[in-house]
Amino acid sequence: MIYTVTFNPSLDYIVTVDDLKLGAVNRTSRENINPGGKGINVSLVLRNLGYGSTALGFEAGFTGKEIVRLVNEQEIQSEFIEVEKGLSRINVKVRSNEESEINGMGPEISDADIKKLYEQLGKLKEGDILVLAGSIPAVMSETIYRDIMEYLSGRKIKIVVDATKDLLRNVLEYHPFLIKPNNLELGEIYGVELKTRDEVIPYAHKLQEEGAGNVLISMAGEGAVLLTEDGKVCQSEAPKGKVKNSVGAGDSMVAGFIAGYLASGDYEQAFYMGLCTGSASAFSEGMATKEAVGTLLGQFGKSYL
């Protein structure tokens, strides 16, 4: 079973304004409301690729109830924990001449709420996959990802971590199955600027030396690089297409990698599935579909789907 955790899910209010003018009244030409958060995005794309998952996390207030309703409407199983204080956040994403975002704060998560999450995680079994993705609310400990991995240590659960800075680096001693920083985040960890695929390889090796298993580096238009736990390096340019939406592309890459790995047990197939799934989301108004991923795989002569 696959489980995703979104500590701070959101309602994403996505609006298109043809010519945004600050300090003036602007009217939308298009708008949509979706459940948001990196773990939820992973679950959505996994569903599109034919894989079920259970979405875990916290929700509060009327916005939280709407998040749960929208997730369940997408035929995704969810077991969100209801929090008493505050509201699940609303994130406003404005598409205009440039993309802008205003992200809400989220609810107050108590120690009792965290305990309930650990009770859920305690039910995971050997062979399960757990995806820990995204930022955490300010009220939570910055070591929460590390603490969860310590709690699950030795259970033979494949844990995927998509996070930044210390939130990512602190988990490495517990040997996550997969981590997915982008090249900017990787450079930030080591204080360098990384622009090419060849430049990221030695620093991805450093993450493996610190304990990571598979290291997948997303690089937007430059493509991606994968260093596998068995010592192989896969790298590729990105598929060709027009970027319409940057939201969720990295989460889609994670979902594609997981789907490719579960289908074959082969890391190269998982890599190309991840690369093309991330790009399929970037090239569409919504999340990647199986059909769109298959089309992009064809650019590389692959036919996994």
ChimeraX attribute file (.defattr): number of C-alpha atoms within 10 A of each C-alpha:
attribute: neighborCount
match mode: 1-to-1
recipient: residues
	/A:1	13
	/A:2	19
	/A:3	22
	/A:4	24
	/A:5	26
	/A:6	25
	/A:7	25
	/A:8	24
	/A:9	34
	/A:10	28
	/A:11	23
	/A:12	21
	/A:13	18
	/A:14	17
	/A:15	18
	/A:16	18
	/A:17	17
	/A:18	14
	/A:19	13
	/A:20	17
	/A:21	11
	/A:22	7
	/A:23	6
	/A:24	7
	/A:25	7
	/A:26	12
	/A:27	12
	/A:28	15
	/A:29	9
	/A:30	11
	/A:31	13
	/A:32	10
	/A:33	15
	/A:34	17
	/A:35	23
	/A:36	24
	/A:37	23
	/A:38	29
	/A:39	29
	/A:40	28
	/A:41	28
	/A:42	30
	/A:43	29
	/A:44	27
	/A:45	27
	/A:46	26
	/A:47	19
	/A:48	17
	/A:49	20
	/A:50	11
	/A:51	18
	/A:52	18
	/A:53	22
	/A:54	18
	/A:55	26
	/A:56	24
	/A:57	21
	/A:58	25
	/A:59	31
	/A:60	25
	/A:61	16
	/A:62	11
	/A:63	20
	/A:64	27
	/A:65	16
	/A:66	18
	/A:67	26
	/A:68	23
	/A:69	13
	/A:70	17
	/A:71	21
	/A:72	13
	/A:73	10
	/A:74	14
	/A:75	12
	/A:76	19
	/A:77	17
	/A:78	19
	/A:79	15
	/A:80	22
	/A:81	18
	/A:82	17
	/A:83	19
	/A:84	14
	/A:85	14
	/A:86	17
	/A:87	20
	/A:88	27
	/A:89	23
	/A:90	22
	/A:91	23
	/A:92	18
	/A:93	19
	/A:94	19
	/A:95	21
	/A:96	15
	/A:97	12
	/A:98	9
	/A:99	12
	/A:100	10
	/A:101	13
	/A:102	12
	/A:103	13
	/A:104	15
	/A:105	16
	/A:106	26
	/A:107	24
	/A:108	19
	/A:109	23
	/A:110	13
	/A:111	10
	/A:112	10
	/A:113	17
	/A:114	17
	/A:115	11
	/A:116	12
	/A:117	20
	/A:118	14
	/A:119	11
	/A:120	13
	/A:121	17
	/A:122	13
	/A:123	7
	/A:124	18
	/A:125	13
	/A:126	11
	/A:127	13
	/A:128	14
	/A:129	20
	/A:130	24
	/A:131	27
	/A:132	24
	/A:133	27
	/A:134	20
	/A:135	17
	/A:136	19
	/A:137	15
	/A:138	13
	/A:139	11
	/A:140	14
	/A:141	12
	/A:142	15
	/A:143	14
	/A:144	15
	/A:145	21
	/A:146	20
	/A:147	15
	/A:148	18
	/A:149	23
	/A:150	13
	/A:151	13
	/A:152	19
	/A:153	13
	/A:154	10
	/A:155	14
	/A:156	13
	/A:157	18
	/A:158	17
	/A:159	24
	/A:160	22
	/A:161	25
	/A:162	22
	/A:163	21
	/A:164	20
	/A:165	14
	/A:166	13
	/A:167	20
	/A:168	24
	/A:169	19
	/A:170	17
	/A:171	23
	/A:172	21
	/A:173	15
	/A:174	20
	/A:175	19
	/A:176	23
	/A:177	21
	/A:178	23
	/A:179	29
	/A:180	25
	/A:181	22
	/A:182	22
	/A:183	27
	/A:184	18
	/A:185	20
	/A:186	22
	/A:187	19
	/A:188	14
	/A:189	17
	/A:190	12
	/A:191	10
	/A:192	15
	/A:193	14
	/A:194	19
	/A:195	13
	/A:196	14
	/A:197	19
	/A:198	11
	/A:199	14
	/A:200	23
	/A:201	19
	/A:202	11
	/A:203	18
	/A:204	23
	/A:205	17
	/A:206	12
	/A:207	21
	/A:208	22
	/A:209	12
	/A:210	16
	/A:211	18
	/A:212	25
	/A:213	23
	/A:214	25
	/A:215	23
	/A:216	28
	/A:217	27
	/A:218	27
	/A:219	22
	/A:220	19
	/A:221	13
	/A:222	16
	/A:223	19
	/A:224	25
	/A:225	27
	/A:226	27
	/A:227	25
	/A:228	21
	/A:229	16
	/A:230	9
	/A:231	10
	/A:232	11
	/A:233	15
	/A:234	15
	/A:235	20
	/A:236	15
	/A:237	15
	/A:238	21
	/A:239	21
	/A:240	12
	/A:241	13
	/A:242	11
	/A:243	15
	/A:244	14
	/A:245	18
	/A:246	17
	/A:247	18
	/A:248	24
	/A:249	29
	/A:250	28
	/A:251	28
	/A:252	30
	/A:253	31
	/A:254	35
	/A:255	30
	/A:256	29
	/A:257	27
	/A:258	25
	/A:259	23
	/A:260	23
	/A:261	18
	/A:262	14
	/A:263	14
	/A:264	12
	/A:265	12
	/A:266	11
	/A:267	23
	/A:268	19
	/A:269	21
	/A:270	24
	/A:271	27
	/A:272	27
	/A:273	30
	/A:274	29
	/A:275	35
	/A:276	30
	/A:277	34
	/A:278	31
	/A:279	32
	/A:280	32
	/A:281	27
	/A:282	24
	/A:283	21
	/A:284	18
	/A:285	13
	/A:286	16
	/A:287	25
	/A:288	28
	/A:289	19
	/A:290	18
	/A:291	13
	/A:292	17
	/A:293	25
	/A:294	18
	/A:295	17
	/A:296	23
	/A:297	21
	/A:298	13
	/A:299	13
	/A:300	14
	/A:301	9
	/A:302	14
	/A:303	14
	/A:304	15
	/A:305	13
